[in-house]
Amino acid sequence: MNTQEIIITWATPVFFALIALELLVAKLRGRCVYHSSDAINSLGLGVISQIVAVFSKLLTLGIYAWCVQHLALFALPANSVWVWVTALVFYDFCYYWLHRAGHEVNILWAAHVVHHQSEDYNLSTALRQTGSGVLLGWLFYLPMAVVGYPLEVFVVVALIDLLYQFWVHTELVGRLGWFDRVFCSPSNHRAHHAVNDRYLDRNYGGILILWDRLFGTFIEEDDSDPPVYGTRSPLRSWNPLWANAEVYWATAKDAWHARRWRDKLLVWIKPPGWRPADVAQRFPKPAFDIGRERYLPVLSRGLTVYSLLQFALLLGMAVQFLDLAKHLAAVELVGYAVFLVLSLSALGALTEGRRVGVALELVRLLVTAAIPLLTGGWFGVPRLDGHVVAALVAVPLLSALVLGWLAISTATREGSEKAIPG
């Protein structure tokens, strides 16, 4: 197990322990900072980003390693403290510019938008990560390779920078005095996630907020103007695939509709929200309304509990997938990845309260039962004990029965309510 895997192994249970602590503290303070469907969506997107990373890591780290080997100006030693310290600062500097470009260049925003879509601001939001950032994000860190920072140093400082940013995604930690002036803090990052005019496109720093002070992008949180979270073009969906695709799709449509070839290109590299004049005239969009009603489809208590339990099971499968990634055959690994992504999408449709969501979830459960029933095993485990196979078949089938009962109960109750006049 390498250093990165060790850090992730220890960090994951800490993340969930802190989420539980945040829930407890919020409850004690009489505040509601979590909504179950939103949290499932955020965590599911985090799972998908990790699945994508399994397949993209070889490419991105391979490019970095090649650049260090062939383009490095210096041979920096990996056993020197000053190399590690400067690498972390250098990485954070590169991150600032990637993060800033992610808000100022539409094609980069199309990837980064995933992290901003939640209308909640809590620790689950920190784990809400893009699945497509790998396409261009690696470019911003190549200066580190050219300078000569070893691959193993780069990988670890990247992880440190990412892990640091977890704790700043909370509304329960207030101002921190001098700390807010030097480092990215909960107060500073709340302003970054806000869609209020005052806060828009500010506070990009990952660990240090000094970059924002230096380059003129810092804004202080103002109690008289509380942050409102989300994006100016709300996602209004719990579908993780659509969450990753929505801006790419909207931009592609604008590029298709644009009459001038120049505009077909500019729509990708201009700031988010920019549209060719002819496209904006022919296909207008509603003006941004900061007082809009948040997206929160009504879900019965039974379906809410069901969704949370099913997501917990899928999370366990995702952990197994990440462990298997080290030695599972490529075809089987891809199959498991597709199964997990489609499963999370089906669960997302269910939490949207749509009838098609029930149908998709039932199909998912039947497929889940069919895999061990027909193969006698599971992804990465070709042969299982008969009792284990029976359990793996029984759980999704029992879940299907429970889901059917909950769906019928919900439909009956809604029909009764509609039948009552007035």
C-alpha positions in Angstrom: 0.0 0.0 0.0 1.5 3.4 -1.0 1.5 6.6 0.9 -1.5 8.0 -0.9 -3.6 4.9 -0.2 -2.6 4.9 3.4 -3.7 8.5 3.8 -7.1 7.9 2.1 -7.7 4.7 4.1 -7.3 6.7 7.4 -9.1 9.8 6.1 -12.3 8.2 4.9 -13.7 7.0 8.3 -12.6 10.4 9.8 -14.7 12.2 7.1 -17.8 10.2 8.0 -17.2 10.7 11.7 -17.0 14.4 11.2 -20.2 14.4 9.2 -21.9 12.6 12.1 -20.5 15.2 14.5 -21.7 18.0 12.3 -25.2 16.5 12.3 -25.2 16.2 16.1 -23.9 19.7 16.7 -26.5 21.1 14.2 -29.3 19.2 16.0 -28.1 20.5 19.4 -28.1 24.1 18.0 -31.6 23.6 16.5 -30.4 24.0 12.9 -31.0 22.0 9.8 -27.9 21.9 7.7 -28.5 18.5 5.9 -31.2 17.2 3.6 -31.0 13.5 3.0 -31.5 13.5 -0.8 -29.0 16.4 -1.3 -26.4 14.6 0.9 -26.9 11.3 -1.1 -26.4 13.2 -4.3 -23.3 15.0 -3.1 -21.7 11.8 -1.7 -22.7 9.8 -4.8 -20.9 12.4 -7.0 -17.9 12.0 -4.8 -18.0 8.2 -5.3 -18.3 8.7 -9.1 -15.3 11.1 -9.1 -13.2 8.3 -7.3 -14.4 5.7 -9.8 -13.3 8.0 -12.7 -9.9 8.6 -10.9 -9.2 4.9 -11.0 -9.2 5.0 -14.8 -7.6 8.5 -15.3 -4.9 8.3 -12.7 -2.5 6.4 -15.0 -2.9 9.0 -17.7 -2.6 12.2 -15.6 0.2 10.9 -13.3 1.9 9.3 -16.3 2.0 12.7 -18.0 3.4 14.3 -14.9 6.1 11.6 -14.5 7.1 11.9 -18.1 7.5 15.7 -17.8 9.6 15.3 -14.6 11.8 12.8 -16.4 12.3 14.8 -19.7 11.6 18.4 -19.0 12.6 19.1 -15.3 15.0 22.0 -14.9 16.3 20.6 -11.5 16.5 17.2 -9.8 14.8 18.0 -6.5 15.4 15.5 -3.7 12.3 13.7 -2.3 14.0 13.3 1.1 14.4 17.0 1.7 12.0 18.9 4.1 12.3 22.2 2.1 11.3 20.3 -1.1 8.1 19.1 0.6 7.2 22.5 2.1 7.8 24.4 -1.1 6.0 21.8 -3.1 2.9 22.2 -0.9 3.0 26.0 -1.3 3.6 25.7 -5.1 0.8 23.2 -5.4 -1.6 25.6 -3.6 -0.5 28.4 -5.9 -1.3 26.2 -9.0 -4.6 25.2 -7.4 -5.5 28.9 -7.0 -5.2 29.5 -10.7 -7.0 26.2 -11.7 -9.8 27.1 -9.3 -10.0 30.7 -10.6 -10.0 29.5 -14.2 -12.7 27.1 -13.2 -14.9 30.1 -12.5 -13.7 32.3 -15.4 -13.5 29.8 -18.4 -16.7 28.0 -19.3 -15.3 24.7 -20.3 -13.5 24.5 -17.0 -16.6 25.6 -15.2 -18.5 22.8 -16.9 -16.3 20.4 -14.8 -16.1 22.5 -11.6 -19.8 23.4 -11.4 -20.5 20.0 -9.8 -18.9 21.1 -6.6 -21.2 24.2 -6.4 -24.5 22.7 -7.3 -25.7 21.8 -3.8 -28.0 24.3 -2.1 -26.7 23.1 1.2 -23.3 23.9 2.7 -22.0 21.1 4.9 -19.2 18.5 5.0 -20.9 16.3 2.5 -20.6 19.2 0.0 -16.8 18.9 0.4 -17.0 15.4 -1.0 -19.1 16.5 -4.0 -16.5 16.4 -6.7 -16.5 16.4 -10.5 -16.0 13.4 -12.7 -14.7 15.4 -15.7 -12.1 17.7 -14.0 -9.4 15.2 -15.1 -9.8 16.3 -18.7 -8.0 19.6 -18.4 -7.1 20.2 -14.7 -3.7 18.4 -14.9 -2.4 21.1 -17.2 -2.2 23.6 -14.3 0.2 21.5 -12.3 2.8 20.8 -15.0 4.9 23.8 -13.9 5.7 21.7 -10.8 7.0 18.9 -13.0 9.1 21.3 -15.1 10.7 22.7 -11.9 11.5 19.1 -10.9 9.3 18.1 -8.0 9.2 14.3 -7.9 6.0 12.5 -8.6 5.7 11.0 -5.1 6.0 14.5 -3.6 3.4 15.9 -6.0 0.9 13.1 -5.3 1.1 13.5 -1.5 1.0 17.3 -1.4 -2.0 17.2 -3.8 -3.8 14.9 -1.3 -2.9 17.1 1.6 -4.2 20.2 -0.2 -7.5 18.3 -1.0 -7.9 16.9 2.5 -7.4 20.3 4.1 -10.3 21.7 2.2 -12.8 19.2 3.7 -13.2 20.9 7.1 -13.9 24.4 5.6 -17.3 23.2 4.2 -19.4 24.0 7.2 -21.8 26.6 8.5 -21.2 25.7 12.1 -17.7 27.2 12.5 -17.7 31.0 12.7 -15.0 33.6 12.3 -11.5 32.6 13.4 -9.8 36.0 13.7 -6.2 36.1 12.3 -6.6 32.6 10.8 -9.2 34.0 8.4 -6.7 36.5 7.1 -4.1 34.0 6.2 -5.8 30.6 5.5 -8.8 29.4 3.7 -11.4 29.0 6.5 -15.1 28.1 6.8 -16.0 31.8 6.7 -13.9 32.5 3.6 -15.1 29.4 1.8 -18.8 30.1 2.6 -18.4 33.3 0.7 -16.8 31.4 -2.2 -19.8 29.1 -2.5 -22.4 31.9 -2.4 -24.3 33.2 -5.4 -24.9 36.6 -3.9 -23.6 39.5 -6.1 -21.2 40.5 -3.3 -19.5 37.1 -3.1 -19.6 35.9 -6.7 -16.3 34.4 -8.0 -14.1 35.2 -4.9 -11.9 33.4 -2.4 -10.3 30.7 -4.6 -7.5 29.7 -2.3 -7.2 26.0 -1.2 -5.1 26.3 1.9 -3.9 29.9 1.8 -6.3 32.8 1.3 -3.2 35.0 0.8 -3.3 34.3 -3.0 -6.7 36.0 -3.1 -5.4 39.0 -1.1 -2.4 39.2 -3.4 -4.4 38.9 -6.7 -7.5 40.9 -5.7 -10.1 38.2 -5.4 -10.6 38.2 -1.7 -14.0 39.1 -0.1 -14.9 38.9 3.6 -18.1 37.2 4.7 -20.7 39.9 5.7 -23.3 39.0 8.3 -25.7 41.5 6.8 -25.7 39.5 3.5 -25.8 35.8 4.4 -24.5 33.5 1.7 -27.0 31.8 -0.5 -25.6 28.5 -1.9 -25.9 26.7 -5.2 -25.4 28.1 -8.8 -27.0 30.8 -10.8 -28.4 28.1 -13.1 -29.8 25.6 -10.6 -29.3 21.9 -11.3 -32.7 20.9 -9.9 -32.0 17.2 -10.2 -30.5 14.4 -8.1 -29.2 12.6 -11.2 -25.4 12.4 -10.9 -24.8 11.9 -14.6 -26.8 15.0 -15.4 -24.9 16.9 -12.7 -21.7 16.2 -14.6 -23.1 16.8 -18.0 -25.5 19.8 -17.6 -23.1 22.7 -18.5 -21.4 20.7 -21.3 -24.8 20.1 -22.8 -26.0 23.7 -22.4 -22.7 25.0 -23.9 -22.9 22.5 -26.8 -26.4 23.6 -27.6 -25.4 27.3 -27.6 -22.4 26.4 -29.9 -24.7 24.6 -32.2 -27.2 27.4 -32.4 -24.6 30.2 -32.8 -24.5 31.5 -36.4 -20.9 32.7 -36.3 -18.0 30.2 -36.2 -16.2 32.6 -33.9 -19.0 32.4 -31.4 -19.1 28.6 -31.6 -15.6 28.7 -30.1 -15.9 31.6 -27.8 -18.9 30.0 -26.0 -16.4 27.4 -24.6 -13.7 29.8 -23.4 -15.7 32.9 -22.3 -16.8 33.2 -18.7 -19.8 31.1 -17.5 -23.1 32.7 -18.5 -21.8 34.4 -21.6 -23.9 33.6 -24.7 -23.7 34.9 -28.3 -26.2 37.7 -28.8 -28.1 35.9 -31.5 -28.4 32.8 -29.3 -29.5 34.7 -26.2 -32.2 36.5 -28.3 -33.6 33.3 -29.9 -33.3 31.1 -26.9 -33.7 33.3 -23.8 -33.1 32.0 -20.3 -34.9 33.2 -17.1 -33.1 35.8 -15.1 -31.3 34.7 -12.0 -33.5 34.9 -8.9 -31.7 34.7 -5.6 -35.0 34.2 -3.8 -35.9 31.1 -5.8 -37.4 28.1 -4.1 -34.8 25.5 -3.4 -35.0 22.1 -5.1 -36.2 19.6 -2.6 -38.8 17.1 -3.9 -41.1 15.7 -1.2 -40.2 12.1 -0.2 -42.0 10.0 2.3 -40.2 9.0 5.5 -40.2 5.4 4.4 -38.6 6.2 1.0 -36.1 8.5 2.7 -35.0 5.7 5.1 -35.0 3.3 2.2 -32.8 5.6 0.1 -30.3 6.1 2.9 -29.9 2.3 3.5 -29.5 1.6 -0.2 -26.9 4.3 -0.5 -25.0 2.8 2.4 -25.0 -0.5 0.6 -23.8 1.1 -2.6 -21.1 3.0 -0.7 -19.8 -0.3 0.6 -19.7 -1.7 -2.9 -17.7 1.4 -4.0 -15.2 0.8 -1.3 -14.8 -2.8 -2.5 -14.5 -1.4 -6.1 -11.6 0.9 -5.1 -9.9 -2.0 -3.3 -10.3 -4.3 -6.3 -9.0 -1.6 -8.7 -5.5 -2.7 -7.9 -5.8 -6.2 -9.4 -9.2 -6.7 -11.1 -9.2 -7.3 -14.9 -10.0 -4.2 -17.0 -13.2 -5.6 -18.5 -14.6 -6.6 -15.1 -13.5 -3.3 -13.5 -15.3 -1.3 -16.2 -18.4 -3.5 -15.8 -18.4 -2.9 -12.0 -17.9 0.9 -12.6 -20.8 1.1 -15.0 -23.0 -0.9 -12.5 -22.2 1.5 -9.7 -22.7 4.7 -11.7 -26.1 3.5 -13.1 -27.1 2.3 -9.6 -26.4 5.8 -8.2 -28.3 7.3 -11.1 -31.3 5.0 -10.4 -31.3 6.0 -6.7 -31.1 9.6 -7.7 -34.2 9.2 -9.9 -36.0 7.6 -6.9 -35.1 10.5 -4.5 -36.6 12.9 -7.1 -40.0 11.4 -6.2 -40.7 10.4 -9.8 -42.6 7.2 -10.8 -39.8 6.3 -13.3 -37.4 6.4 -10.3 -39.3 3.5 -8.7 -39.1 1.5 -12.0 -35.4 2.2 -12.4 -34.7 1.2 -8.8 -36.6 -2.0 -9.2 -34.6 -2.9 -12.3 -31.4 -2.1 -10.4 -32.4 -4.4 -7.6 -33.2 -7.3 -10.0 -29.9 -6.9 -11.7 -28.1 -6.8 -8.4 -29.8 -10.1 -7.4 -29.2 -11.7 -10.8 -25.4 -11.2 -10.8 -24.7 -13.6 -7.8 -27.6 -15.9 -8.7 -26.4 -16.5 -12.3 -22.6 -16.4 -11.7 -22.3 -17.8 -8.1 -20.0 -14.8 -7.3 -19.6 -11.1 -7.4 -17.4 -8.6 -9.2 -13.8 -9.6 -8.4 -15.0 -12.7 -6.5 -15.7 -15.5 -8.9 -16.8 -18.1 -6.4 -18.7 -17.5 -3.1 -20.1 -19.8 -0.5 -23.7 -20.8 -1.2 -25.0 -19.1 1.9 -23.3 -15.9 0.9 -24.8 -16.1 -2.6 -28.2 -16.7 -1.0 -27.8 -13.6 1.1 -26.6 -11.5 -1.8 -29.7 -12.6 -3.8 -32.1 -12.2 -0.8 -31.1 -8.6 0.2 -32.0 -6.9 -3.2 -35.2 -9.1 -3.6 -36.3 -8.1 -0.1 -35.5 -4.5 -0.9 -37.6 -4.7 -4.0 -40.6 -6.0 -2.0 -40.1 -3.1 0.5 -39.8 -0.6 -2.3 -43.0 -1.9 -3.9 -44.9 -1.6 -0.7 -43.6 1.9 0.0 -44.4 3.0 -3.5 -48.0 1.7 -3.3 -48.5 3.2 0.1 -47.2 6.6 -1.1 -49.4 6.5 -4.2 -52.5 5.5 -2.1 -51.9 8.3 0.4 -51.4 10.9 -2.4 -54.6 9.7 -4.1 -56.5 10.0 -0.9 -55.2 13.6 -0.3 -56.2 14.6 -3.8 -59.7 13.2 -3.3 -60.3 15.4 -0.3 -61.9 18.6 -1.6 -60.6 22.0 -0.6 
